[in-house]
Amino acid sequence: MSSATYFKYWGKVEKDSEQADIGYHLLPYHCLDVAAVADKWLTRSNVLLKQISAHIGKTEQEARSIVLFFVLLHDFGKFDARFQNFVESIRIKLQGNEYEVESEAYSHGSFGYLHFRKVHGNNEAMKAVAGHHGYCDVSLDPFSPEAEPDADDELIELDKHAREEWVKFCLEWTGLSQIPDVGEIPMLAGLCSVSDWIGSSITNFTQEPDLDLYQYYKQILPKADAALIESGMVQVLSGAGFEFLFNGYTPRGIQTLIEQIPQQPGLTIVESDTGSGKTEFALAYASRLIENKLADGIVFGLPTQATANGLFDRIGDAAEKLFPDSTVTLAHGKSRYILKDKYLSPDENGFLHRSNKRAFLGSMSVATVDQILMGVLSIKHQFIRSFGTRKSVLILDEIHSFDAYMYGLIEQVLKGQHQAFSSVILLSATLPNTQKNKLLRPYGGSTQSDCYPLITHTSVEGETNEFTLTTGTVRKQIKAEKWCSATLLPNQQQQQQLLNWAMKGAMVGVICNTVNDAQKLYLSLQEVLPKDQGPELDIDIFHARYTFADRAKIEKSVLNVYGKNAPRKGRILIATQVVEQSLDLDFDVMVSQIAPIEFLMQRMGRLWRHDRVDSELAKRTISVNEPVFITLIPSTKASDWKTHYQGSGFVYRNIRSLYRTEQYLHEHQVLTFPDCYREAIEYVHAEQMFAEEPEALESLFNEYQDSNSASSYVAKMNANLESKPLSDVDPRCALLTREGEMTVSVVLVDEHGKLLHGGDYQEQQDRELSTVSIAKKHVRGIQDADYYCVKATVGQDIDYTELGVILPKN
């Protein structure tokens, strides 16, 4: 019989056992199970041990010992009578019935750190593993009466002795002479938490208190390895590079630079025009980094659910080539519905699909950027998300599209990647140099070149290199016209021109900056649409203010009708910003309300997007012989610059950039891409005031800058909060990733109280199918505190037609 006190403590119990004869697993064995998973993961991973070793300044063998020492202590708080008494029958069986314990609430993670801190002092690594259930409360006082259980003194002493013996064993087992104090280890919390999940899956409920722990560990290692592989988190790369991924395609443009970019961790910013193959570049370069054992996987971050869904569908073949035994995961607020027909059973990689926070743990993931930003916010298990991105190459697309608040959070993400010696690739067609320098700052880099296209790479040591094309690039010319309008919507004559184009076979796209404007234009076009004159003309509308069920259906239809492989038929799509990024749409003519030049250029990227001459693709209409992009601008002179651009000014806030965009378009009737990108963006976003500009714009710009600084500050404050975090499944988490007018989840029901799209109101998945997000000031209905939503009756509280939500007039 072993004399070690720590064998008197259980670590896991069988959930389905009868209480009288419940099965249990001794705590030392459970700790070794988890350490075995971590040990095998450090062996199989390309980068984990390398990253940790570099961060703490130790050899890889020393780093392994330090990591495993703390992982063995992750359940330190279970050496406590309060935890053991959760199943009193087992406690009595192991420790005898002569002791009395008062039952009480108890968090073994936070109290584990408290017990450690009381004896050994503060230790960041110990805090990381103690918080493996999502959060470690460091506010507990180790010397308060609540630090010890309300139990017999003998039992309290038994707990202390067990903890002392377990620390001593862990030091001996890892070959350490003293408790390491190496500061924060960025990857440790995630590694420990996920290893705990997997280690718990191999629990064999060993109860013998006399097994040799070294022998037990040897026996459990193969099981830990098999469980780790089965989870889908360690995959072998089958090849790398552009030719391997896209066999049969010749690299073009920036894709020809892949082999020149340093094969080392760092931050890479790719600036190239829309449709130039930035996504393929990023995949190929990331695969090279993985091949060189500098990453374990790839995580894509996209601005919206629509863009994430679009990329998810596009990269499946590439993912299968890189990692044949894995599947791409998708993470956003509604991803479960996209994946509902693709869910895998638990024994087929299902582990990664069970929650968004696990999605980043695999080899290839596509997510909305808010899921990535949760990795730096005060949310339980935030370290799981950051662990997933830091062991991967993180790719953020459309990086220009975020506001100051989100940039503040993105900066924290970049700092975390840099701290962990991880790689990031940022993609954009339209990025001002001032913003680019802010993005490079966390890695210590700065930009010098005004070339375009351009790839900028900054190593983790801050060394910056820039790469551009030395051979000619394919140029595309777009005719830039302007329509003046008092409402910034097409007037009756302009609407007739839209209809004429469409009736002659053109696919016409109109982008509005607000949902209300899109709805107004849709209704107006329906009124002026000629009746009984030839074939019926289709007019479509797409925006974000639909229920999820309807939005998913409309998004799929839009891609089928206006996408690359769609048959060409004259029709009109009225949309908001949901179509300007990453969706592979191809219009013959586009009209847009005025927006900052970079957003107009993104929209232009959906104009004559594909070459349809001598191609298998459907031919373009002969009624439009060149790409035409029309910008709607005010028809009157400004009397009040704050309101001059109406809803567009409210959306984009930087009135000066709208004014400069208008001026640039006045001076350039034809835009030549990619030559005009740098010139136009730097003109619109130059920080100095131009002599001919109205002075009122300078004042508004200063207000805008002050507001941005405040937003960035709030974002960084939120990223460093030490308060008790929200649960990672709390729907309010997503609100922390974005700033602005607070939106409310509104669940739509019919007059009988049934969900608009059917299902059970008590079920979250059914509710979400009938949910829309609306600005708080417009919400009508009954507050449901249990589900953090408002229940609104269609036709009574809210008007919901085929146009989506129609807000009340006020």
C-alpha positions in Angstrom: 0.0 0.0 0.0 1.4 3.4 -1.0 2.1 5.8 1.8 1.7 8.9 -0.4 -1.1 11.1 0.9 -2.2 12.2 -2.6 -3.6 8.8 -3.3 -6.4 9.6 -0.9 -8.0 12.0 -3.4 -10.3 11.3 -6.3 -10.0 13.3 -9.5 -12.9 12.1 -11.8 -16.1 10.2 -11.2 -18.4 8.2 -13.5 -21.4 10.2 -14.3 -23.8 7.4 -14.9 -22.9 5.2 -11.9 -25.2 4.4 -9.1 -24.4 6.7 -6.1 -23.9 3.7 -3.8 -21.2 2.2 -6.0 -19.9 5.1 -8.1 -16.7 4.6 -10.0 -13.9 7.1 -9.6 -10.4 7.8 -10.9 -7.7 8.8 -8.4 -6.4 12.4 -8.8 -2.7 11.5 -9.4 -3.7 9.3 -12.3 -5.9 12.0 -13.8 -3.1 14.6 -13.6 -0.8 12.1 -15.4 -3.5 11.5 -18.1 -3.5 15.2 -18.9 0.3 15.5 -18.7 0.5 12.6 -21.2 -1.6 14.4 -23.7 0.4 17.6 -23.3 3.6 15.6 -23.6 2.5 14.0 -26.8 1.2 17.3 -28.2 4.6 19.0 -27.6 6.2 16.1 -29.4 3.9 16.1 -32.4 3.5 19.8 -32.8 5.8 21.7 -35.2 5.9 24.8 -33.0 4.5 24.6 -29.5 7.7 23.6 -27.8 9.7 25.9 -30.0 7.5 28.9 -29.2 7.5 28.3 -25.5 11.2 27.7 -25.4 11.9 31.0 -27.2 9.5 33.0 -25.0 10.9 31.8 -21.6 14.5 31.7 -22.8 15.1 28.0 -22.0 16.2 25.0 -24.0 13.4 22.9 -25.4 14.0 20.1 -22.9 13.9 22.6 -20.0 10.7 24.1 -21.5 9.1 20.7 -21.7 9.8 20.0 -18.1 8.5 23.3 -17.0 5.3 23.0 -19.0 4.6 19.4 -17.7 5.3 20.4 -14.2 2.6 23.0 -14.2 0.2 20.8 -16.2 0.5 18.2 -13.4 -0.6 20.9 -11.0 -3.7 22.0 -13.0 -6.1 20.3 -10.6 -4.2 21.4 -7.5 -7.4 22.7 -6.0 -8.9 19.2 -5.9 -6.6 18.4 -2.9 -9.2 20.1 -0.7 -12.0 18.7 1.5 -14.6 20.9 -0.2 -14.0 19.4 -3.6 -13.7 15.9 -2.3 -17.0 16.2 -0.4 -18.8 16.8 -3.7 -19.1 13.0 -3.7 -19.1 12.3 0.1 -19.2 8.5 -0.3 -15.9 8.5 -2.2 -14.3 10.9 0.2 -15.2 8.6 3.2 -14.0 5.5 1.3 -10.6 7.2 0.7 -10.1 9.2 3.9 -12.3 7.6 6.5 -15.5 8.7 8.1 -14.0 10.2 11.2 -13.8 13.7 9.6 -16.7 16.2 9.2 -16.9 18.7 6.3 -19.4 21.4 5.7 -20.7 21.4 2.1 -20.2 24.7 0.3 -19.7 26.2 -3.1 -16.1 25.7 -4.3 -14.1 26.5 -7.5 -11.2 24.2 -7.5 -9.4 26.2 -10.2 -9.3 29.5 -8.4 -8.7 27.9 -5.0 -6.0 25.8 -6.4 -4.1 28.9 -7.3 -4.9 30.3 -3.9 -3.4 27.3 -2.1 -0.3 27.4 -4.3 0.1 31.2 -3.9 -0.2 30.9 -0.1 2.9 28.7 0.1 4.9 29.5 -3.0 3.9 33.0 -3.9 2.5 34.5 -7.2 3.3 32.6 -10.3 1.9 33.4 -13.7 2.3 29.9 -15.1 0.4 28.4 -12.2 -2.3 31.0 -12.6 -2.6 29.9 -16.3 -3.2 26.2 -15.5 -5.4 26.9 -12.5 -7.8 28.8 -14.8 -8.2 25.8 -17.1 -12.0 25.8 -16.7 -12.1 29.3 -18.2 -11.2 31.7 -15.5 -8.9 32.1 -12.4 -10.2 34.5 -9.7 -7.0 36.1 -8.3 -8.9 38.3 -6.0 -9.3 35.6 -3.3 -7.3 36.3 -0.2 -5.1 33.3 0.7 -5.0 34.4 4.4 -8.8 34.9 4.8 -10.9 32.4 6.8 -12.6 31.4 3.5 -9.3 30.1 2.2 -9.6 26.8 4.1 -12.7 24.5 4.3 -15.1 24.4 7.2 -13.8 21.0 8.3 -12.0 19.2 11.1 -8.4 20.5 11.6 -7.1 17.0 10.9 -8.7 17.0 7.4 -7.3 20.4 6.6 -3.8 19.2 7.6 -4.3 16.1 5.4 -5.1 18.4 2.4 -2.0 20.5 3.1 0.2 17.5 3.3 -1.2 16.0 0.1 -0.5 19.3 -1.7 3.1 19.4 -0.4 3.7 15.8 -1.4 2.2 16.3 -4.9 4.4 19.4 -5.6 7.4 17.4 -4.5 6.5 14.5 -6.7 5.9 16.8 -9.7 9.4 18.3 -9.3 11.0 14.9 -9.1 9.0 13.6 -12.0 10.0 16.5 -14.3 13.6 16.6 -13.1 13.3 20.1 -11.7 15.1 21.2 -8.5 12.8 24.1 -7.7 9.5 25.5 -8.7 10.0 27.5 -11.9 9.2 31.2 -12.0 9.5 32.1 -15.7 6.7 34.6 -15.9 3.8 34.3 -18.3 3.9 31.4 -20.9 1.4 32.5 -23.6 0.5 29.1 -24.9 0.2 27.3 -21.5 -3.4 28.0 -20.6 -4.7 26.8 -23.9 -2.5 23.7 -24.0 -3.4 22.7 -20.5 -7.2 23.3 -20.9 -7.4 21.3 -24.2 -5.1 18.6 -22.8 -7.5 18.3 -19.9 -10.5 17.8 -22.2 -8.7 15.1 -24.1 -7.1 13.5 -21.0 -10.5 13.2 -19.4 -11.7 11.3 -22.4 -9.2 8.5 -21.7 -10.1 8.1 -18.0 -10.0 4.4 -17.1 -11.2 5.0 -13.5 -8.1 3.5 -11.8 -8.7 3.2 -8.1 -5.6 1.2 -7.0 -3.6 3.3 -4.6 -0.4 1.3 -5.0 0.5 1.6 -8.7 3.9 2.9 -9.7 3.2 6.3 -11.2 6.0 6.0 -13.7 4.7 2.7 -14.9 1.2 4.1 -15.1 2.5 7.0 -17.3 4.2 4.6 -19.7 1.0 2.7 -20.1 -1.2 5.8 -20.6 1.1 7.5 -23.2 -0.1 5.5 -26.2 -3.8 6.1 -25.3 -3.1 9.8 -24.9 -1.4 9.9 -28.3 -4.3 8.0 -30.0 -6.9 10.4 -28.4 -4.9 13.4 -29.5 -4.8 12.2 -33.1 -8.5 11.2 -33.0 -9.4 14.7 -31.8 -8.2 16.1 -35.2 -5.8 18.6 -33.7 -2.5 17.2 -35.0 -2.3 16.6 -38.7 0.5 15.8 -41.0 1.1 18.2 -43.9 1.1 16.4 -47.2 2.7 19.1 -49.3 3.2 22.8 -49.6 3.5 25.7 -52.0 1.5 27.2 -54.9 2.2 24.4 -57.4 1.2 21.7 -54.9 -2.0 23.5 -54.0 -3.1 24.8 -57.4 -1.6 22.3 -59.8 -2.3 23.3 -63.4 -2.5 27.0 -62.6 0.3 29.4 -63.4 1.1 31.9 -60.5 0.3 35.4 -61.4 1.0 38.8 -60.0 1.8 38.7 -56.3 1.7 34.9 -56.3 5.0 34.9 -58.2 6.6 36.5 -55.1 5.8 33.6 -52.7 9.3 32.0 -52.8 11.0 35.4 -52.1 9.2 36.0 -48.8 11.3 35.0 -45.8 10.4 31.6 -44.4 10.3 32.8 -40.8 7.7 33.8 -38.3 6.5 37.4 -38.7 3.8 39.8 -39.9 3.1 39.9 -43.6 0.9 42.5 -45.2 -0.3 41.8 -48.7 -1.6 44.8 -50.7 -3.0 43.8 -54.1 -6.1 44.6 -56.2 -9.3 42.7 -55.8 -9.4 39.4 -57.7 -5.6 39.2 -57.9 -5.4 36.0 -55.9 -4.5 37.2 -52.4 -6.3 34.3 -50.8 -4.3 31.8 -52.9 -1.1 33.6 -52.0 -1.9 33.4 -48.3 -2.7 29.7 -48.4 0.4 28.9 -50.4 2.7 31.0 -48.2 1.1 29.7 -45.0 1.7 26.1 -46.2 5.4 26.9 -46.6 5.6 28.2 -43.1 3.9 25.0 -41.8 6.3 22.9 -44.0 9.2 24.7 -42.3 7.8 23.8 -38.9 6.8 27.3 -38.1 3.1 26.7 -37.6 0.6 23.8 -37.1 -2.3 25.1 -39.0 -4.1 28.0 -40.7 -6.9 30.3 -39.3 -8.7 32.7 -41.6 -10.6 35.7 -40.2 -13.2 37.4 -42.3 -15.2 40.6 -41.6 -18.7 39.1 -41.9 -20.6 35.8 -41.8 -21.3 36.1 -45.5 -17.6 36.5 -46.4 -16.7 33.7 -44.0 -19.3 31.4 -45.6 -18.0 32.3 -49.0 -14.4 31.5 -48.2 -15.4 28.3 -46.3 -16.9 27.0 -49.6 -13.9 28.1 -51.6 -11.0 26.6 -49.7 -12.2 23.0 -49.2 -10.1 21.5 -52.0 -6.9 23.3 -50.8 -7.5 22.2 -47.2 -8.0 18.6 -48.3 -4.7 18.7 -50.2 -2.7 20.1 -47.3 -4.3 18.0 -44.6 -6.1 15.0 -46.2 -7.3 13.6 -42.9 -8.9 16.8 -41.5 -11.9 18.9 -42.3 -12.2 22.7 -42.4 -14.0 24.2 -39.4 -16.3 27.2 -39.6 -16.7 29.5 -36.6 -19.3 32.3 -36.3 -22.5 33.0 -34.5 -24.6 30.9 -37.0 -22.0 28.4 -38.3 -23.9 25.5 -36.8 -26.5 25.9 -39.4 -24.1 26.1 -42.3 -22.5 22.9 -41.0 -25.7 21.1 -40.1 -25.4 18.8 -43.1 -21.6 18.4 -42.6 -21.5 17.5 -38.9 -19.2 14.6 -38.2 -19.8 12.1 -35.5 -17.6 12.3 -32.4 -15.2 9.6 -33.7 -14.7 11.5 -37.0 -13.2 14.7 -35.9 -16.4 15.9 -34.2 -14.5 17.3 -31.2 -13.6 20.4 -33.2 -17.1 21.1 -34.3 -18.8 21.1 -30.9 -18.2 24.8 -30.1 -16.7 27.9 -31.8 -13.9 28.1 -29.3 -12.6 24.7 -30.4 -12.7 25.4 -34.1 -9.3 27.1 -34.1 -7.6 24.0 -32.7 -7.6 22.1 -35.9 -5.5 22.4 -39.0 -7.7 24.7 -41.0 -10.4 27.1 -39.8 -12.5 29.9 -41.3 -14.1 32.3 -38.8 -15.6 35.8 -38.5 -13.1 38.2 -37.0 -15.2 38.6 -33.9 -14.5 35.0 -32.9 -10.8 35.8 -33.1 -11.2 39.0 -31.1 -12.8 37.1 -28.3 -9.4 35.6 -27.7 -8.2 38.9 -26.2 -11.4 39.8 -24.3 -12.7 39.1 -20.8 -14.5 35.9 -21.8 -14.3 32.5 -20.2 -11.9 30.2 -22.2 -10.7 33.2 -24.2 -7.3 31.5 -24.1 -8.6 28.6 -26.1 -9.2 30.9 -29.1 -5.8 32.6 -28.7 -4.1 29.3 -28.3 -5.6 28.2 -31.6 -4.5 31.3 -33.5 -1.0 31.4 -32.0 -0.1 27.9 -33.0 -1.3 28.7 -36.5 -0.7 31.1 -39.3 -3.4 33.7 -38.7 -4.8 35.3 -41.9 -7.0 38.3 -41.6 -8.7 39.3 -44.9 -10.2 42.8 -45.8 -8.1 44.3 -43.0 -9.0 47.8 -44.1 -12.7 47.3 -43.3 -12.6 47.6 -39.5 -13.3 50.6 -37.3 -11.1 52.2 -34.7 -12.5 50.1 -31.8 -11.9 46.8 -33.7 -8.4 48.0 -34.7 -7.7 48.4 -31.0 -8.6 44.8 -30.4 -6.8 43.6 -33.5 -3.7 45.3 -32.2 -4.0 43.2 -29.0 -4.3 40.1 -31.2 -1.2 41.0 -33.1 0.7 41.7 -29.9 -0.3 38.2 -28.7 0.8 36.6 -31.9 4.1 38.4 -31.7 4.6 37.5 -28.1 4.1 33.8 -29.0 6.5 34.0 -32.0 3.6 33.3 -34.4 2.9 34.4 -37.9 0.2 36.7 -39.3 -0.8 37.5 -42.8 -3.0 40.6 -43.4 -4.8 41.0 -46.8 -6.2 44.2 -48.4 -6.5 45.9 -51.7 -6.9 49.3 -50.1 -4.9 50.1 -47.0 -3.6 53.6 -46.2 0.0 53.8 -45.2 -0.9 55.4 -41.9 -3.0 52.4 -41.0 -0.4 50.0 -42.3 2.2 51.4 -40.0 -0.1 51.0 -37.0 -0.6 47.4 -38.0 3.1 46.8 -38.3 3.9 48.4 -35.0 3.3 45.3 -32.7 6.1 43.5 -34.6 8.3 46.6 -34.6 8.1 47.2 -38.4 7.4 50.2 -40.6 6.7 50.8 -44.3 8.8 52.8 -46.7 7.7 51.8 -50.2 4.9 53.5 -52.2 4.9 50.7 -54.7 1.7 48.8 -55.6 1.1 45.9 -55.4 3.3 45.4 -52.4 4.2 42.7 -49.8 5.6 43.9 -46.5 7.2 41.3 -44.2 8.4 42.1 -40.6 10.1 39.4 -38.6 9.5 38.9 -34.9 12.8 40.8 -34.4 11.4 43.8 -36.3 13.4 43.5 -39.5 11.2 44.7 -42.4 11.5 43.7 -46.0 9.3 44.9 -48.9 8.6 43.1 -52.2 7.0 44.3 -55.3 6.6 43.1 -58.9 9.4 43.8 -61.3 7.4 42.8 -64.4 4.3 44.4 -65.9 1.0 43.8 -64.3 -2.3 43.4 -66.0 -4.2 46.7 -66.0 -7.9 47.2 -65.9 -9.7 50.5 -66.7 -13.0 51.4 -65.2 -15.1 54.3 -66.4 -16.0 56.4 -63.3 -19.2 58.3 -63.6 -21.2 60.4 -61.1 -24.9 60.8 -60.7 -26.1 63.8 -58.7 -29.1 63.2 -56.4 -30.8 65.1 -53.7 -31.4 61.9 -51.7 -28.3 60.0 -52.7 -30.6 57.5 -54.3 -31.2 57.2 -58.0 -33.9 59.7 -59.1 -36.7 58.6 -61.4 -34.7 59.2 -64.6 -31.6 57.3 -63.2 -33.8 54.5 -62.1 -35.1 54.2 -65.6 -31.5 53.9 -66.8 -31.0 51.0 -64.4 -34.0 49.2 -65.8 -33.0 49.9 -69.4 -29.6 48.3 -68.7 -31.1 45.3 -67.1 -33.8 44.8 -69.8 -31.0 44.8 -72.4 -29.3 41.9 -70.6 -26.9 43.6 -68.1 -26.4 42.4 -64.6 -26.6 45.6 -62.5 -25.5 46.0 -58.9 -26.6 48.9 -56.7 -24.9 49.3 -53.3 -26.5 51.4 -50.6 -24.8 52.3 -47.3 -27.9 51.8 -45.2 -30.6 49.1 -45.1 -33.3 51.8 -45.1 -32.0 53.2 -48.4 -31.8 49.8 -50.0 -35.4 49.1 -49.0 -36.6 52.5 -50.4 -34.8 52.0 -53.7 -36.2 48.4 -54.0 -39.8 49.6 -53.5 -39.3 52.6 -55.8 -37.9 50.4 -58.7 -40.9 48.1 -58.3 -43.2 51.1 -58.8 -41.4 52.3 -62.0 -40.9 48.8 -63.5 -42.8 48.7 -66.7 -45.7 46.2 -66.5 -46.7 43.9 -69.4 -43.8 44.9 -71.5 -41.8 42.0 -72.5 -40.3 39.3 -70.1 -40.5 39.9 -66.4 -37.4 41.6 -64.9 -36.0 40.3 -61.6 -35.0 42.8 -58.9 -33.4 41.4 -55.9 -32.5 42.8 -52.5 -29.9 41.6 -50.0 -28.8 43.1 -46.7 -28.1 42.1 -43.1 -31.5 42.8 -41.5 -33.1 39.5 -42.2 -33.7 36.5 -39.9 -30.8 34.1 -40.3 -33.0 31.5 -42.1 -33.9 34.1 -44.7 -30.5 35.7 -45.0 -28.8 32.3 -45.6 -31.3 31.5 -48.3 -30.9 34.9 -50.0 -27.1 34.8 -49.8 -27.0 31.4 -51.6 -29.4 32.7 -54.2 -27.3 35.9 -54.8 -24.1 33.8 -55.3 -26.0 31.4 -57.7 -27.5 34.3 -59.7 -24.7 36.9 -59.8 -21.6 34.7 -59.2 -18.8 33.6 -61.4 -20.5 30.5 -62.8 -24.0 32.0 -63.0 -25.8 32.1 -66.4 -25.9 35.8 -67.5 -29.4 37.3 -67.4 -30.4 40.9 -67.1 -31.5 41.7 -63.6 -30.8 44.1 -60.7 -29.4 43.5 -57.2 -29.9 46.1 -54.6 -27.6 45.4 -51.6 -25.7 46.9 -48.7 -22.0 46.4 -47.7 -22.7 42.6 -47.3 -21.6 42.1 -50.9 -18.5 44.3 -51.1 -16.0 41.9 -49.6 -14.9 38.4 -50.5 -18.1 37.4 -52.3 -17.3 36.3 -55.9 -19.9 38.4 -57.7 -19.6 39.8 -61.2 -21.7 42.7 -62.4 -21.7 44.5 -65.8 -22.7 47.9 -64.3 -22.4 49.1 -60.7 -23.9 52.1 -58.9 -23.0 53.0 -55.4 -23.8 55.7 -52.8 -20.6 57.6 -52.0 -18.3 56.1 -49.5 -14.6 56.5 -48.7 -12.5 55.7 -51.8 -11.2 52.3 -50.5 -14.8 51.0 -50.1 -15.7 52.2 -53.5 -12.7 50.3 -54.9 -13.8 47.2 -53.1 -17.1 47.5 -54.8 -15.4 48.0 -58.1 -13.8 44.7 -57.5 -17.2 43.1 -58.2 -17.4 44.9 -61.7 -16.2 42.9 -64.7 -14.5 40.6 -62.2 -13.9 37.7 -64.6 -12.7 37.5 -68.2 -15.5 36.1 -70.2 -13.9 36.3 -73.6 -12.8 32.9 -75.0 -13.8 31.4 -71.7 -16.1 28.6 -70.6 -17.9 31.1 -68.5 -21.2 32.6 -69.6 -20.7 35.6 -72.0 -21.2 39.2 -70.9 -24.0 41.2 -72.5 -23.0 43.1 -75.6 -25.2 46.1 -74.5 -22.4 47.2 -72.1 -19.0 47.4 -73.8 -16.9 48.6 -70.9 -17.0 48.5 -67.1 -19.0 51.4 -65.7 -19.0 52.4 -62.1 -21.4 55.2 -61.0 -21.1 57.0 -57.7 -24.1 58.8 -56.3 -23.1 62.2 -54.9 -25.2 65.1 -53.4 -26.8 67.4 -55.9 -26.7 70.4 -53.6 -23.9 72.5 -52.1 -23.1 71.8 -48.4 -24.8 74.0 -45.9 -24.0 71.7 -43.0 -21.1 69.2 -43.6 -22.3 67.0 -40.8 -25.5 66.2 -42.7 -24.4 66.8 -46.3 -23.8 63.1 -47.1 -26.9 62.0 -45.1 -26.9 58.4 -44.0 -23.5 57.7 -45.6 -22.0 60.4 -43.4 -23.5 58.7 -40.3 -22.1 55.2 -41.4 -18.6 56.3 -42.3 -18.2 59.3 -39.9 -15.1 60.6 -41.6 -16.8 63.4 -43.5 -13.5 64.7 -44.9 -12.7 61.3 -46.6 -16.1 61.5 -48.3 -15.4 65.0 -49.5 -12.0 64.0 -50.8 -13.4 60.9 -52.5 -15.8 63.2 -54.3 -13.0 65.5 -55.3 -10.9 62.6 -56.6 -13.7 61.3 -58.7 -14.3 64.8 -60.2 -10.7 64.8 -61.4 -10.5 61.2 -62.6 -13.1 60.0 -65.1 -11.3 56.8 -65.8 -9.6 54.8 -63.1 -6.7 52.5 -64.1 -6.1 49.6 -61.8 -3.9 48.7 -60.0 -2.0 52.0 -60.6 -4.6 54.2 -59.0 -4.9 52.4 -55.7 -2.0 54.0 -53.8 -2.5 57.4 -55.3 -6.2 57.6 -54.5 -6.1 56.1 -51.0 -3.2 58.3 -49.9 -4.9 61.4 -51.3 -8.1 60.7 -49.5 -6.5 59.7 -46.2 -3.5 62.2 -46.0 -3.5 63.6 -42.5 -2.6 67.1 -43.5 -5.3 69.6 -44.5 -5.3 70.7 -48.2 -5.3 74.4 -48.8 -8.5 74.4 -50.9 -10.6 72.4 -48.4 -13.4 74.0 -46.3 -12.1 74.7 -42.8 -15.2 73.1 -41.3 -13.9 69.7 -42.6 -10.7 70.1 -40.5 -12.7 70.6 -37.4 -14.9 67.5 -38.2 -11.8 65.5 -38.9 -10.2 66.4 -35.6 -13.4 65.3 -33.8 -13.3 62.0 -35.8 -9.7 61.4 -34.8 -10.5 62.1 -31.1 -13.4 59.7 -31.3 -11.1 57.1 -32.9 -8.5 57.5 -30.1 -11.2 57.1 -27.5 -12.6 54.0 -29.2 -9.1 52.4 -29.4 -8.5 53.2 -25.8 -11.8 51.5 -24.8 -10.9 48.5 -26.8 -7.6 48.1 -25.1 -9.2 48.6 -21.7 -11.8 45.8 -22.5 -8.9 43.6 -23.6 -7.2 44.0 -20.2 -10.1 43.8 -17.8 -9.5 41.6 -14.8 -13.2 41.4 -13.9 -15.1 38.1 -13.8 -15.6 37.2 -17.5 -18.7 36.4 -19.4 -19.5 32.8 -20.2 -18.1 32.0 -23.7 -21.6 31.0 -24.8 -23.3 34.2 -23.6 -24.8 36.0 -26.6 -23.5 39.3 -25.2 -19.9 38.3 -25.9 -20.2 39.3 -29.6 -21.1 42.8 -28.5 -17.7 43.2 -26.9 -16.0 42.8 -30.2 -17.8 45.8 -31.9 -18.5 49.3 -30.9 -21.4 51.5 -31.9 -25.1 51.5 -31.3 -26.0 48.6 -29.2 -28.1 46.0 -31.1 -30.6 43.7 -29.6 -31.5 40.1 -30.7 -35.2 40.2 -31.6 -36.9 36.8 -32.0 -39.9 37.0 -34.4 -43.1 35.1 -33.7 -46.5 35.0 -35.4 -49.8 36.1 -33.9 -50.1 32.7 -32.2 -46.7 33.1 -30.5 -45.0 30.5 -32.7 -41.6 31.1 -34.2 -41.7 32.8 -37.6 -39.7 29.9 -39.2 -41.1 27.2 -36.9 -39.5 25.1 -34.3 -39.4 25.2 -30.5 -38.9 28.6 -28.9 -37.1 26.9 -25.9 -34.4 25.6 -28.3 -31.6 28.1 -29.1 -31.0 26.8 -32.6 -34.7 27.2 -33.5 -34.9 30.7 -31.9 -31.9 31.9 -33.9 -33.4 30.9 -37.2 -36.1 33.5 -36.5 -33.9 36.1 -35.0 -32.8 39.5 -36.4 -30.5 42.1 -34.8 -31.9 45.6 -34.6 -30.6 48.9 -33.0 -31.9 49.2 -29.5 -33.9 52.4 -30.2 -36.0 50.6 -32.8 -36.9 47.5 -30.8 -40.5 46.7 -30.0 -41.8 43.7 -28.1 -41.5 41.8 -24.8 -38.1 41.5 -23.1 -37.1 37.8 -22.4 -34.4 38.0 -19.7 -33.9 34.2 -19.7 -32.7 34.2 -23.3 -31.2 37.8 -23.6 -33.6 38.7 -26.4 -36.9 40.5 -27.2 -39.8 38.6 -28.5 -41.6 40.6 -31.2 -44.9 39.7 -32.9 -44.8 40.2 -36.7 -47.5 42.6 -37.8 -48.0 43.9 -34.3 -44.6 44.9 -32.9 -42.6 44.7 -36.1 -43.1 44.8 -39.9 -41.3 41.9 -41.6 -41.8 41.4 -45.3 -39.7 40.0 -48.2 -37.7 43.2 -47.7 -36.5 42.2 -44.2 -37.3 44.3 -41.2 -39.0 47.6 -41.9 -38.2 50.0 -39.1 -40.9 52.3 -37.7 -40.9 55.8 -39.1 -39.8 58.4 -36.6 
